[in-house]
Amino acid sequence: MAIKDVLAKLLETDGALCCCVVDANSGMLLDSAGTGVDMELAAAGNTEVVRAKMKTMKSLGLNDRIEDILITLGKHYHIIRPIQTKSGLFIYLVLDRAKSNLAMARRSCQEAEPGLS
């Protein structure tokens, strides 16, 4: 499945505002969909979040993987989900907190992941 198709499917999630796929090795935005957030800036900033978490896990000797990172804001949920089959890539999804179901949004990200394999 093409990245655009995966992103279009993610935008069908209740409360979804925008989403993208990012290369965490470079911080480069591969593709995005939706509106409400500057996705180029978000890609670069969230790359730093993923790198920091990976560094912390390594320092702690945690032999594990990140399933997702959730950032809860007053009006939004931000979900960062590394793509397990494509090392260095992650999905970033922004949701309107008042219109979304967090559990369903996490599941949408999980279900989108194989489409990017």
C-alpha distance (Angstrom), angle and dihedral (degrees) to the residues before:
residue distance angle dihedral
M1 . . .
A2 3.81 . .
I3 3.80 120.1 .
K4 3.82 90.2 -116.8
D5 3.83 90.5 56.6
V6 3.81 91.9 49.8
L7 3.81 91.7 49.0
A8 3.82 91.7 47.5
K9 3.80 88.9 52.9
L10 3.83 91.2 49.4
L11 3.81 90.1 53.0
E12 3.82 88.1 60.5
T13 3.82 88.0 68.4
D14 3.81 111.5 110.1
G15 3.79 109.2 -93.9
A16 3.82 95.6 8.3
L17 3.80 113.1 153.5
C18 3.79 103.1 172.0
C19 3.78 142.5 -21.8
C20 3.77 141.7 -174.5
V21 3.77 146.2 -180.0
V22 3.80 115.7 -121.0
D23 3.80 135.6 -167.5
A24 3.81 102.7 -133.1
N25 3.80 91.9 -164.9
S26 3.80 91.7 65.8
G27 3.81 103.4 14.0
M28 3.80 87.6 -122.4
L29 3.79 121.0 152.1
L30 3.82 108.0 -127.8
D31 3.81 96.4 -172.2
S32 3.79 139.4 -27.4
A33 3.79 142.1 -166.2
G34 3.79 135.7 -165.8
T35 3.79 132.0 27.4
G36 3.78 141.8 -99.7
V37 3.81 102.9 76.6
D38 3.82 132.2 59.2
M39 3.79 95.5 -112.8
E40 3.83 95.6 -167.0
L41 3.80 89.8 57.7
A42 3.81 92.1 41.2
A43 3.81 91.3 51.3
A44 3.79 91.9 54.7
G45 3.81 94.3 43.3
N46 3.79 95.6 46.6
T47 3.78 90.5 47.8
E48 3.81 85.8 63.7
V49 3.83 90.1 50.0
V50 3.82 91.5 53.1
R51 3.81 92.6 45.3
A52 3.81 91.9 49.0
K53 3.80 92.4 50.7
M54 3.81 92.1 47.7
K55 3.82 90.4 49.7
T56 3.80 91.5 49.0
M57 3.80 92.1 49.0
K58 3.80 90.1 50.9
S59 3.83 91.7 48.5
L60 3.79 90.1 51.4
G61 3.78 91.8 49.0
L62 3.78 91.8 -120.2
N63 3.77 109.0 162.6
D64 3.79 95.7 -160.0
R65 3.79 142.5 98.1
I66 3.78 134.1 -115.5
E67 3.80 113.0 -109.0
D68 3.77 93.4 -176.5
I69 3.77 142.5 -32.9
L70 3.79 117.8 -133.4
I71 3.79 122.5 -158.6
T72 3.79 113.6 -170.4
L73 3.79 116.9 -158.0
G74 3.78 129.3 175.4
K75 3.81 93.4 -97.4
H76 3.80 103.9 14.9
Y77 3.77 146.4 46.7
H78 3.80 115.3 -145.7
I79 3.80 116.3 -162.2
I80 3.81 122.0 -167.0
R81 3.80 113.7 -170.5
P82 3.81 120.4 -179.2
I83 3.80 112.0 -142.4
Q84 3.79 105.2 -120.3
T85 3.81 96.1 -157.2
K86 3.82 94.4 47.3
S87 3.78 107.8 50.8
G88 3.78 112.6 -143.6
L89 3.81 97.5 21.9
F90 3.78 126.2 104.4
I91 3.78 140.0 -179.4
Y92 3.80 117.7 -128.4
L93 3.81 118.3 -162.7
V94 3.82 126.6 -177.7
L95 3.80 118.5 -159.9
D96 3.79 135.4 -172.6
R97 3.80 100.3 -117.5
A98 3.83 93.8 -147.2
K99 3.82 93.1 53.9
S100 3.78 103.0 37.1
N101 3.75 139.9 82.3
L102 3.79 107.7 -140.9
A103 3.80 95.7 -154.6
M104 3.79 91.8 51.2
A105 3.80 91.6 46.3
R106 3.79 91.5 52.7
R107 3.78 88.7 49.5
S108 3.82 90.6 50.3
C109 3.81 89.6 55.0
Q110 3.78 90.8 47.8
E111 3.81 91.6 50.0
A112 3.82 92.1 46.6
E113 3.78 93.3 55.3
P114 3.85 98.4 78.1
G115 3.80 89.2 53.6
L116 3.80 88.2 65.4
S117 3.80 95.1 51.2
